[in-house]
Amino acid sequence: MGPLTNTLPKPMLPVAGRPLVEHTVEAAVDAGATHVVIVVGYESAAVRDHFGEESFDVPVSFARQPEQRGTGDAVRSALPELDPEPFVVLNGDALYDRASLRNLYETGPAVGSYRVPNPEAYGVLRTAGDRVTGVVEKPAEPPSDLINTGAYAFPAAAREWLDVGESERGEIELTAVLQRACEQATVQPVPFTRWLDVGRPWELLAANEWKLPELGGRRRGEVSDDAHLDGTVVVAPGATIRPGVVIEGPAYIGRDASVGPNAYVRGATMLGPETKVGHSVEVKNSVVMRGTSVGHLSYVGDSVLGEDVNFGAGTVVANLRHDDSTVRVTVKGDRVDTARRKFGVVCGPGAKTGINTSLNAGVTLAEGARTSPGEAVTRDR
């Protein structure tokens, strides 16, 4: 998720107006959790501060993982907060449907499973009949297309199974604990109806495409009589929708945001707090984060703009390759297929474009990156 996570922990990235991890917590509670423990580390204050302002029907507490030494170590850090009874572990950067989680709770010991066309990119479950016998991480030749969703229902005895050693990656892995659980108990694979691992920018778009239609329309900001809002559109308090604006939902317009005049917002679009979308700007199926400004006469499509980005007037994002192939993005030095025919750009916090800049499909602008007026950017900056 870099450069979006240079200043913000990944679970705090915005999905439908709330941090990603809040959707996970809400799903866990709705499925029947009686106590939620959030393990924090990197930029932990952002997580604590946010949840300090929110209330749920069950207690929410925090455990600190001093060093990020792996998922198993994260659960070790939470042990002092856990009650001596069966417990569930969820990844804080994934979305789960409530019915599947409820089934996981009721079935345990169990692990959430999901079928994907590219299992080699995930942890793949080994099964024998209706039980899980183990998991193999990112295998070159997957034993099946059934993957681990990072959702586990452990028996109380699993508290004693966390003393596993380091993996080849030098981390204490929760999958090693799952392996031990498979040896000590009957672990069942629970099929999940819907699940999304939100690990890359285009998956953040997918998360908003999932959650925005669920919001329902609430319009508490100022909406001009000459604006047209259609479909599921949320206008948060303090937001301003100016004359001539057309918004086709699902869309979320954050607190104190400003749209228009004569702007066009469509697709699954989330505009964060204090964002500005200027005169005759079109924003389509994108995530625009807090404090970002898209100047007049610009186009943003299928893109993720981090906090405090500034697009100069006339900045245009290309979101489609001329050969109609799916868009590829460079992630950690490797070219990765987004599997999306349409994908625009990723802009890190504080990036700025000069007027009339053209940004090619799949380009990433780093934190604080700059472009010159009239520049055509075809490579990551």
Secondary structure, DSSP 8 states (H G I E B T S, - for coil): -TTTTSSS-GGGSEETTEEHHHHHHHHHHHTT-S-EEEEE-TTHHHHHHHHHS---SS-EEEEE-SS---HHHHHHHHGGGS-SS-EEEE-TTEEE-HHHHHHHHHH-SEEEEEE-S-GGGSEEEEEETTEEEEEEES-SS-S-SEEEEEEEEE-GGGGGG------TTSS--HHHHHHHHHHHS--EEEE-SSEEE--SHHHHHHHHHHHGGGS--EE-SEE-TT-EEESSEEE-TT-EE-TT-EEESSEEE-TT-EE-SS-EEESSEEE-TT-EE-TT-EEES-EE-TT-EE-TT-EEES-EE-TT-EE-TT-EE--B-TT----EEEETTEEEE---SB---EE-TT-EE-TT-EE-TT-EE-TT-B--TT-EE-S--
